[in-house]
């Protein structure tokens, strides 16, 4: 997977977890982005959402 337009200092991890109480084939998606800024400190951003039919 590639993050479009991401600088070289940007890395990521992702995880998909089935929503067991759902009968709609839902999954909770989590993407965590790590970016090392100009001051060499790592910034972390978390994006979460739901997806069907995984």
CHARMM internal coordinates of N, CA and C (Angstrom, degrees):
IC EDIT
DIST 1 N 1 CA 1.4442
DIST 1 CA 1 C 1.5200
ANGL 1 N 1 CA 1 C 108.52
DIST 1 C 2 N 1.3235
ANGL 1 CA 1 C 2 N 116.92
DIHE 1 N 1 CA 1 C 2 N 141.51
DIST 2 N 2 CA 1.4546
ANGL 1 C 2 N 2 CA 123.08
DIHE 1 CA 1 C 2 N 2 CA -178.82
DIST 2 CA 2 C 1.5215
ANGL 2 N 2 CA 2 C 108.18
DIHE 1 C 2 N 2 CA 2 C -125.52
DIST 2 C 3 N 1.3117
ANGL 2 CA 2 C 3 N 117.09
DIHE 2 N 2 CA 2 C 3 N 139.99
DIST 3 N 3 CA 1.4598
ANGL 2 C 3 N 3 CA 121.86
DIHE 2 CA 2 C 3 N 3 CA 173.76
DIST 3 CA 3 C 1.5215
ANGL 3 N 3 CA 3 C 106.92
DIHE 2 C 3 N 3 CA 3 C -93.48
DIST 3 C 4 N 1.3196
ANGL 3 CA 3 C 4 N 117.42
DIHE 3 N 3 CA 3 C 4 N 113.46
DIST 4 N 4 CA 1.4641
ANGL 3 C 4 N 4 CA 122.02
DIHE 3 CA 3 C 4 N 4 CA -175.84
DIST 4 CA 4 C 1.5206
ANGL 4 N 4 CA 4 C 111.25
DIHE 3 C 4 N 4 CA 4 C -59.49
DIST 4 C 5 N 1.3180
ANGL 4 CA 4 C 5 N 116.64
DIHE 4 N 4 CA 4 C 5 N 127.65
DIST 5 N 5 CA 1.4525
ANGL 4 C 5 N 5 CA 121.93
DIHE 4 CA 4 C 5 N 5 CA 176.14
DIST 5 CA 5 C 1.5184
ANGL 5 N 5 CA 5 C 115.45
DIHE 4 C 5 N 5 CA 5 C 74.72
DIST 5 C 6 N 1.3373
ANGL 5 CA 5 C 6 N 117.24
DIHE 5 N 5 CA 5 C 6 N 8.37
DIST 6 N 6 CA 1.4665
ANGL 5 C 6 N 6 CA 120.31
DIHE 5 CA 5 C 6 N 6 CA -177.92
DIST 6 CA 6 C 1.5254
ANGL 6 N 6 CA 6 C 110.57
DIHE 5 C 6 N 6 CA 6 C -75.14
DIST 6 C 7 N 1.3195
ANGL 6 CA 6 C 7 N 117.57
DIHE 6 N 6 CA 6 C 7 N 138.81
DIST 7 N 7 CA 1.4672
ANGL 6 C 7 N 7 CA 120.01
DIHE 6 CA 6 C 7 N 7 CA 176.52
DIST 7 CA 7 C 1.5333
ANGL 7 N 7 CA 7 C 110.78
DIHE 6 C 7 N 7 CA 7 C -71.60
DIST 7 C 8 N 1.3167
ANGL 7 CA 7 C 8 N 115.92
DIHE 7 N 7 CA 7 C 8 N 164.46
DIST 8 N 8 CA 1.4675
ANGL 7 C 8 N 8 CA 120.49
DIHE 7 CA 7 C 8 N 8 CA -178.65
DIST 8 CA 8 C 1.5246
ANGL 8 N 8 CA 8 C 112.59
DIHE 7 C 8 N 8 CA 8 C -61.94
DIST 8 C 9 N 1.3222
ANGL 8 CA 8 C 9 N 118.10
DIHE 8 N 8 CA 8 C 9 N -23.43
DIST 9 N 9 CA 1.4616
ANGL 8 C 9 N 9 CA 122.12
DIHE 8 CA 8 C 9 N 9 CA -178.66
DIST 9 CA 9 C 1.5315
ANGL 9 N 9 CA 9 C 112.28
DIHE 8 C 9 N 9 CA 9 C -81.00
DIST 9 C 10 N 1.3232
ANGL 9 CA 9 C 10 N 117.58
DIHE 9 N 9 CA 9 C 10 N 6.89
DIST 10 N 10 CA 1.4684
ANGL 9 C 10 N 10 CA 122.12
DIHE 9 CA 9 C 10 N 10 CA -176.56
DIST 10 CA 10 C 1.5224
ANGL 10 N 10 CA 10 C 109.86
DIHE 9 C 10 N 10 CA 10 C -109.21
DIST 10 C 11 N 1.3294
ANGL 10 CA 10 C 11 N 117.39
DIHE 10 N 10 CA 10 C 11 N 125.83
DIST 11 N 11 CA 1.4626
ANGL 10 C 11 N 11 CA 122.70
DIHE 10 CA 10 C 11 N 11 CA 174.66
DIST 11 CA 11 C 1.5200
ANGL 11 N 11 CA 11 C 108.00
DIHE 10 C 11 N 11 CA 11 C -127.98
DIST 11 C 12 N 1.3361
ANGL 11 CA 11 C 12 N 117.35
DIHE 11 N 11 CA 11 C 12 N 168.97
DIST 12 N 12 CA 1.4515
ANGL 11 C 12 N 12 CA 119.66
DIHE 11 CA 11 C 12 N 12 CA -178.53
DIST 12 CA 12 C 1.5189
ANGL 12 N 12 CA 12 C 111.59
DIHE 11 C 12 N 12 CA 12 C -152.81
DIST 12 C 13 N 1.3193
ANGL 12 CA 12 C 13 N 115.77
DIHE 12 N 12 CA 12 C 13 N 159.36
DIST 13 N 13 CA 1.4615
ANGL 12 C 13 N 13 CA 124.63
DIHE 12 CA 12 C 13 N 13 CA 169.77
DIST 13 CA 13 C 1.5185
ANGL 13 N 13 CA 13 C 106.50
DIHE 12 C 13 N 13 CA 13 C -128.81
DIST 13 C 14 N 1.3246
ANGL 13 CA 13 C 14 N 117.47
DIHE 13 N 13 CA 13 C 14 N 153.18
DIST 14 N 14 CA 1.4579
ANGL 13 C 14 N 14 CA 119.69
DIHE 13 CA 13 C 14 N 14 CA 177.33
DIST 14 CA 14 C 1.5187
ANGL 14 N 14 CA 14 C 109.69
DIHE 13 C 14 N 14 CA 14 C -140.35
DIST 14 C 15 N 1.3363
ANGL 14 CA 14 C 15 N 115.84
DIHE 14 N 14 CA 14 C 15 N 159.22
DIST 15 N 15 CA 1.4505
ANGL 14 C 15 N 15 CA 121.62
DIHE 14 CA 14 C 15 N 15 CA 179.43
DIST 15 CA 15 C 1.5254
ANGL 15 N 15 CA 15 C 108.15
DIHE 14 C 15 N 15 CA 15 C -150.90
DIST 15 C 16 N 1.3326
ANGL 15 CA 15 C 16 N 117.09
DIHE 15 N 15 CA 15 C 16 N 139.50
DIST 16 N 16 CA 1.4623
ANGL 15 C 16 N 16 CA 123.08
DIHE 15 CA 15 C 16 N 16 CA 173.97
DIST 16 CA 16 C 1.5237
ANGL 16 N 16 CA 16 C 107.26
DIHE 15 C 16 N 16 CA 16 C -120.47
DIST 16 C 17 N 1.3329
ANGL 16 CA 16 C 17 N 116.80
DIHE 16 N 16 CA 16 C 17 N 127.50
DIST 17 N 17 CA 1.4540
ANGL 16 C 17 N 17 CA 122.56
DIHE 16 CA 16 C 17 N 17 CA -178.93
DIST 17 CA 17 C 1.5246
ANGL 17 N 17 CA 17 C 108.97
DIHE 16 C 17 N 17 CA 17 C -124.14
DIST 17 C 18 N 1.3241
ANGL 17 CA 17 C 18 N 117.16
DIHE 17 N 17 CA 17 C 18 N 126.52
DIST 18 N 18 CA 1.4597
ANGL 17 C 18 N 18 CA 120.83
DIHE 17 CA 17 C 18 N 18 CA 179.63
DIST 18 CA 18 C 1.5217
ANGL 18 N 18 CA 18 C 110.30
DIHE 17 C 18 N 18 CA 18 C -64.60
DIST 18 C 19 N 1.3285
ANGL 18 CA 18 C 19 N 115.42
DIHE 18 N 18 CA 18 C 19 N 141.71
DIST 19 N 19 CA 1.4607
ANGL 18 C 19 N 19 CA 121.80
DIHE 18 CA 18 C 19 N 19 CA 175.65
DIST 19 CA 19 C 1.5310
ANGL 19 N 19 CA 19 C 105.85
DIHE 18 C 19 N 19 CA 19 C -91.07
DIST 19 C 20 N 1.3287
ANGL 19 CA 19 C 20 N 116.91
DIHE 19 N 19 CA 19 C 20 N 99.62
DIST 20 N 20 CA 1.4665
ANGL 19 C 20 N 20 CA 121.53
DIHE 19 CA 19 C 20 N 20 CA -169.73
DIST 20 CA 20 C 1.5163
ANGL 20 N 20 CA 20 C 113.42
DIHE 19 C 20 N 20 CA 20 C -68.32
DIST 20 C 21 N 1.3243
ANGL 20 CA 20 C 21 N 118.92
DIHE 20 N 20 CA 20 C 21 N -23.06
DIST 21 N 21 CA 1.4589
ANGL 20 C 21 N 21 CA 120.46
DIHE 20 CA 20 C 21 N 21 CA -178.75
DIST 21 CA 21 C 1.5277
ANGL 21 N 21 CA 21 C 112.18
DIHE 20 C 21 N 21 CA 21 C -85.57
DIST 21 C 22 N 1.3139
ANGL 21 CA 21 C 22 N 117.15
DIHE 21 N 21 CA 21 C 22 N 3.62
DIST 22 N 22 CA 1.4634
ANGL 21 C 22 N 22 CA 121.18
DIHE 21 CA 21 C 22 N 22 CA -175.67
DIST 22 CA 22 C 1.5184
ANGL 22 N 22 CA 22 C 110.76
DIHE 21 C 22 N 22 CA 22 C -105.69
DIST 22 C 23 N 1.3124
ANGL 22 CA 22 C 23 N 116.86
DIHE 22 N 22 CA 22 C 23 N 143.23
DIST 23 N 23 CA 1.4620
ANGL 22 C 23 N 23 CA 120.81
DIHE 22 CA 22 C 23 N 23 CA 173.09
DIST 23 CA 23 C 1.5243
ANGL 23 N 23 CA 23 C 110.15
DIHE 22 C 23 N 23 CA 23 C -104.46
DIST 23 C 24 N 1.3094
ANGL 23 CA 23 C 24 N 117.97
DIHE 23 N 23 CA 23 C 24 N 15.45
DIST 24 N 24 CA 1.4644
ANGL 23 C 24 N 24 CA 122.81
DIHE 23 CA 23 C 24 N 24 CA -177.53
DIST 24 CA 24 C 1.5214
ANGL 24 N 24 CA 24 C 113.25
DIHE 23 C 24 N 24 CA 24 C -107.85
DIST 24 C 25 N 1.3256
ANGL 24 CA 24 C 25 N 117.84
DIHE 24 N 24 CA 24 C 25 N 19.34
DIST 25 N 25 CA 1.4673
ANGL 24 C 25 N 25 CA 121.84
DIHE 24 CA 24 C 25 N 25 CA -179.79
DIST 25 CA 25 C 1.5285
ANGL 25 N 25 CA 25 C 112.00
DIHE 24 C 25 N 25 CA 25 C 54.49
DIST 25 C 26 N 1.3291
ANGL 25 CA 25 C 26 N 116.20
DIHE 25 N 25 CA 25 C 26 N 46.45
DIST 26 N 26 CA 1.4615
ANGL 25 C 26 N 26 CA 120.38
DIHE 25 CA 25 C 26 N 26 CA 179.43
DIST 26 CA 26 C 1.5136
ANGL 26 N 26 CA 26 C 111.03
DIHE 25 C 26 N 26 CA 26 C -90.38
DIST 26 C 27 N 1.3221
ANGL 26 CA 26 C 27 N 115.76
DIHE 26 N 26 CA 26 C 27 N 149.67
DIST 27 N 27 CA 1.4576
ANGL 26 C 27 N 27 CA 121.96
DIHE 26 CA 26 C 27 N 27 CA 174.03
DIST 27 CA 27 C 1.5170
ANGL 27 N 27 CA 27 C 108.63
DIHE 26 C 27 N 27 CA 27 C -136.26
DIST 27 C 28 N 1.3197
ANGL 27 CA 27 C 28 N 115.58
DIHE 27 N 27 CA 27 C 28 N 142.23
DIST 28 N 28 CA 1.4655
ANGL 27 C 28 N 28 CA 121.76
DIHE 27 CA 27 C 28 N 28 CA 174.23
DIST 28 CA 28 C 1.5205
ANGL 28 N 28 CA 28 C 107.30
DIHE 27 C 28 N 28 CA 28 C -87.21
DIST 28 C 29 N 1.3121
ANGL 28 CA 28 C 29 N 117.59
DIHE 28 N 28 CA 28 C 29 N 121.91
DIST 29 N 29 CA 1.4625
ANGL 28 C 29 N 29 CA 122.33
DIHE 28 CA 28 C 29 N 29 CA 179.68
DIST 29 CA 29 C 1.5203
ANGL 29 N 29 CA 29 C 109.56
DIHE 28 C 29 N 29 CA 29 C -104.09
DIST 29 C 30 N 1.3207
ANGL 29 CA 29 C 30 N 115.87
DIHE 29 N 29 CA 29 C 30 N 134.97
DIST 30 N 30 CA 1.4598
ANGL 29 C 30 N 30 CA 121.46
DIHE 29 CA 29 C 30 N 30 CA 176.97
DIST 30 CA 30 C 1.5232
ANGL 30 N 30 CA 30 C 108.28
DIHE 29 C 30 N 30 CA 30 C -130.12
DIST 30 C 31 N 1.3090
ANGL 30 CA 30 C 31 N 116.34
DIHE 30 N 30 CA 30 C 31 N 127.81
DIST 31 N 31 CA 1.4666
ANGL 30 C 31 N 31 CA 122.25
DIHE 30 CA 30 C 31 N 31 CA 175.55
DIST 31 CA 31 C 1.5267
ANGL 31 N 31 CA 31 C 106.84
DIHE 30 C 31 N 31 CA 31 C -123.31
DIST 31 C 32 N 1.3243
ANGL 31 CA 31 C 32 N 115.73
DIHE 31 N 31 CA 31 C 32 N 126.93
DIST 32 N 32 CA 1.4583
ANGL 31 C 32 N 32 CA 121.02
DIHE 31 CA 31 C 32 N 32 CA 178.15
DIST 32 CA 32 C 1.5297
ANGL 32 N 32 CA 32 C 107.92
DIHE 31 C 32 N 32 CA 32 C -114.12
DIST 32 C 33 N 1.3385
ANGL 32 CA 32 C 33 N 115.33
DIHE 32 N 32 CA 32 C 33 N 120.53
DIST 33 N 33 CA 1.4604
ANGL 32 C 33 N 33 CA 121.91
DIHE 32 CA 32 C 33 N 33 CA 179.30
DIST 33 CA 33 C 1.5150
ANGL 33 N 33 CA 33 C 109.53
DIHE 32 C 33 N 33 CA 33 C -101.04
DIST 33 C 34 N 1.3237
ANGL 33 CA 33 C 34 N 115.55
DIHE 33 N 33 CA 33 C 34 N 137.97
DIST 34 N 34 CA 1.4608
ANGL 33 C 34 N 34 CA 122.11
DIHE 33 CA 33 C 34 N 34 CA 176.15
DIST 34 CA 34 C 1.5192
ANGL 34 N 34 CA 34 C 107.35
DIHE 33 C 34 N 34 CA 34 C -119.44
DIST 34 C 35 N 1.3113
ANGL 34 CA 34 C 35 N 116.27
DIHE 34 N 34 CA 34 C 35 N 127.82
DIST 35 N 35 CA 1.4629
ANGL 34 C 35 N 35 CA 120.80
DIHE 34 CA 34 C 35 N 35 CA -179.48
DIST 35 CA 35 C 1.5179
ANGL 35 N 35 CA 35 C 109.20
DIHE 34 C 35 N 35 CA 35 C -131.06
DIST 35 C 36 N 1.3280
ANGL 35 CA 35 C 36 N 115.62
DIHE 35 N 35 CA 35 C 36 N 125.89
DIST 36 N 36 CA 1.4590
ANGL 35 C 36 N 36 CA 119.50
DIHE 35 CA 35 C 36 N 36 CA 177.23
DIST 36 CA 36 C 1.5190
ANGL 36 N 36 CA 36 C 108.15
DIHE 35 C 36 N 36 CA 36 C -95.00
DIST 36 C 37 N 1.3216
ANGL 36 CA 36 C 37 N 115.94
DIHE 36 N 36 CA 36 C 37 N 111.16
DIST 37 N 37 CA 1.4567
ANGL 36 C 37 N 37 CA 122.16
DIHE 36 CA 36 C 37 N 37 CA -176.57
DIST 37 CA 37 C 1.5162
ANGL 37 N 37 CA 37 C 112.95
DIHE 36 C 37 N 37 CA 37 C -76.99
DIST 37 C 38 N 1.3301
ANGL 37 CA 37 C 38 N 114.95
DIHE 37 N 37 CA 37 C 38 N -178.67
DIST 38 N 38 CA 1.4592
ANGL 37 C 38 N 38 CA 121.65
DIHE 37 CA 37 C 38 N 38 CA -177.39
DIST 38 CA 38 C 1.5238
ANGL 38 N 38 CA 38 C 112.39
DIHE 37 C 38 N 38 CA 38 C -61.81
DIST 38 C 39 N 1.3364
ANGL 38 CA 38 C 39 N 117.14
DIHE 38 N 38 CA 38 C 39 N -26.54
DIST 39 N 39 CA 1.4692
ANGL 38 C 39 N 39 CA 120.08
DIHE 38 CA 38 C 39 N 39 CA -179.91
DIST 39 CA 39 C 1.5292
ANGL 39 N 39 CA 39 C 111.64
DIHE 38 C 39 N 39 CA 39 C -89.53
DIST 39 C 40 N 1.3305
ANGL 39 CA 39 C 40 N 116.98
DIHE 39 N 39 CA 39 C 40 N 10.40
DIST 40 N 40 CA 1.4683
ANGL 39 C 40 N 40 CA 125.11
DIHE 39 CA 39 C 40 N 40 CA 177.22
DIST 40 CA 40 C 1.5259
ANGL 40 N 40 CA 40 C 113.32
DIHE 39 C 40 N 40 CA 40 C 65.26
DIST 40 C 41 N 1.3121
ANGL 40 CA 40 C 41 N 117.34
DIHE 40 N 40 CA 40 C 41 N 18.50
DIST 41 N 41 CA 1.4540
ANGL 40 C 41 N 41 CA 120.42
DIHE 40 CA 40 C 41 N 41 CA 171.99
DIST 41 CA 41 C 1.5210
ANGL 41 N 41 CA 41 C 107.94
DIHE 40 C 41 N 41 CA 41 C -97.41
DIST 41 C 42 N 1.3281
ANGL 41 CA 41 C 42 N 116.16
DIHE 41 N 41 CA 41 C 42 N 140.74
DIST 42 N 42 CA 1.4552
ANGL 41 C 42 N 42 CA 120.58
DIHE 41 CA 41 C 42 N 42 CA -177.82
DIST 42 CA 42 C 1.5257
ANGL 42 N 42 CA 42 C 110.20
DIHE 41 C 42 N 42 CA 42 C -87.09
DIST 42 C 43 N 1.3324
ANGL 42 CA 42 C 43 N 115.18
DIHE 42 N 42 CA 42 C 43 N 127.61
DIST 43 N 43 CA 1.4497
ANGL 42 C 43 N 43 CA 122.12
DIHE 42 CA 42 C 43 N 43 CA 174.50
DIST 43 CA 43 C 1.5279
ANGL 43 N 43 CA 43 C 107.45
DIHE 42 C 43 N 43 CA 43 C -99.77
DIST 43 C 44 N 1.3261
ANGL 43 CA 43 C 44 N 117.34
DIHE 43 N 43 CA 43 C 44 N 141.18
DIST 44 N 44 CA 1.4548
ANGL 43 C 44 N 44 CA 122.19
DIHE 43 CA 43 C 44 N 44 CA -178.98
DIST 44 CA 44 C 1.5209
ANGL 44 N 44 CA 44 C 109.59
DIHE 43 C 44 N 44 CA 44 C -122.26
DIST 44 C 45 N 1.3380
ANGL 44 CA 44 C 45 N 116.39
DIHE 44 N 44 CA 44 C 45 N 132.36
DIST 45 N 45 CA 1.4598
ANGL 44 C 45 N 45 CA 122.65
DIHE 44 CA 44 C 45 N 45 CA 178.14
DIST 45 CA 45 C 1.5259
ANGL 45 N 45 CA 45 C 107.90
DIHE 44 C 45 N 45 CA 45 C -126.96
DIST 45 C 46 N 1.3271
ANGL 45 CA 45 C 46 N 117.16
DIHE 45 N 45 CA 45 C 46 N 135.60
DIST 46 N 46 CA 1.4595
ANGL 45 C 46 N 46 CA 121.64
DIHE 45 CA 45 C 46 N 46 CA 178.88
DIST 46 CA 46 C 1.5261
ANGL 46 N 46 CA 46 C 108.94
DIHE 45 C 46 N 46 CA 46 C -117.37
DIST 46 C 47 N 1.3401
ANGL 46 CA 46 C 47 N 115.98
DIHE 46 N 46 CA 46 C 47 N 130.14
DIST 47 N 47 CA 1.4558
ANGL 46 C 47 N 47 CA 122.79
DIHE 46 CA 46 C 47 N 47 CA 177.77
DIST 47 CA 47 C 1.5237
ANGL 47 N 47 CA 47 C 107.09
DIHE 46 C 47 N 47 CA 47 C -120.26
DIST 47 C 48 N 1.3436
ANGL 47 CA 47 C 48 N 116.72
DIHE 47 N 47 CA 47 C 48 N 129.04
DIST 48 N 48 CA 1.4600
ANGL 47 C 48 N 48 CA 120.20
DIHE 47 CA 47 C 48 N 48 CA -179.22
DIST 48 CA 48 C 1.5248
ANGL 48 N 48 CA 48 C 109.47
DIHE 47 C 48 N 48 CA 48 C -127.70
DIST 48 C 49 N 1.3418
ANGL 48 CA 48 C 49 N 116.24
DIHE 48 N 48 CA 48 C 49 N 151.33
DIST 49 N 49 CA 1.4566
ANGL 48 C 49 N 49 CA 120.77
DIHE 48 CA 48 C 49 N 49 CA 177.38
DIST 49 CA 49 C 1.5119
ANGL 49 N 49 CA 49 C 110.01
DIHE 48 C 49 N 49 CA 49 C -169.65
DIST 49 C 50 N 1.3297
ANGL 49 CA 49 C 50 N 116.26
DIHE 49 N 49 CA 49 C 50 N 179.10
DIST 50 N 50 CA 1.4588
ANGL 49 C 50 N 50 CA 122.47
DIHE 49 CA 49 C 50 N 50 CA 178.64
DIST 50 CA 50 C 1.5254
ANGL 50 N 50 CA 50 C 109.44
DIHE 49 C 50 N 50 CA 50 C -113.47
DIST 50 C 51 N 1.3235
ANGL 50 CA 50 C 51 N 116.13
DIHE 50 N 50 CA 50 C 51 N 149.39
DIST 51 N 51 CA 1.4613
ANGL 50 C 51 N 51 CA 121.57
DIHE 50 CA 50 C 51 N 51 CA 176.78
DIST 51 CA 51 C 1.5262
ANGL 51 N 51 CA 51 C 109.18
DIHE 50 C 51 N 51 CA 51 C -138.65
DIST 51 C 52 N 1.3053
ANGL 51 CA 51 C 52 N 117.37
DIHE 51 N 51 CA 51 C 52 N 150.53
DIST 52 N 52 CA 1.4654
ANGL 51 C 52 N 52 CA 122.64
DIHE 51 CA 51 C 52 N 52 CA 178.77
DIST 52 CA 52 C 1.5228
ANGL 52 N 52 CA 52 C 110.87
DIHE 51 C 52 N 52 CA 52 C -104.21
DIST 52 C 53 N 1.3234
ANGL 52 CA 52 C 53 N 114.91
DIHE 52 N 52 CA 52 C 53 N 158.15
DIST 53 N 53 CA 1.4654
ANGL 52 C 53 N 53 CA 123.49
DIHE 52 CA 52 C 53 N 53 CA 169.46
DIST 53 CA 53 C 1.5205
ANGL 53 N 53 CA 53 C 113.55
DIHE 52 C 53 N 53 CA 53 C 57.73
DIST 53 C 54 N 1.3200
ANGL 53 CA 53 C 54 N 117.00
DIHE 53 N 53 CA 53 C 54 N 49.64
DIST 54 N 54 CA 1.4621
ANGL 53 C 54 N 54 CA 120.39
DIHE 53 CA 53 C 54 N 54 CA 175.14
DIST 54 CA 54 C 1.4972
ANGL 54 N 54 CA 54 C 110.06
DIHE 53 C 54 N 54 CA 54 C -87.97
END
COOR INIT
IC SEED 1 N 1 CA 1 C
IC BUILD
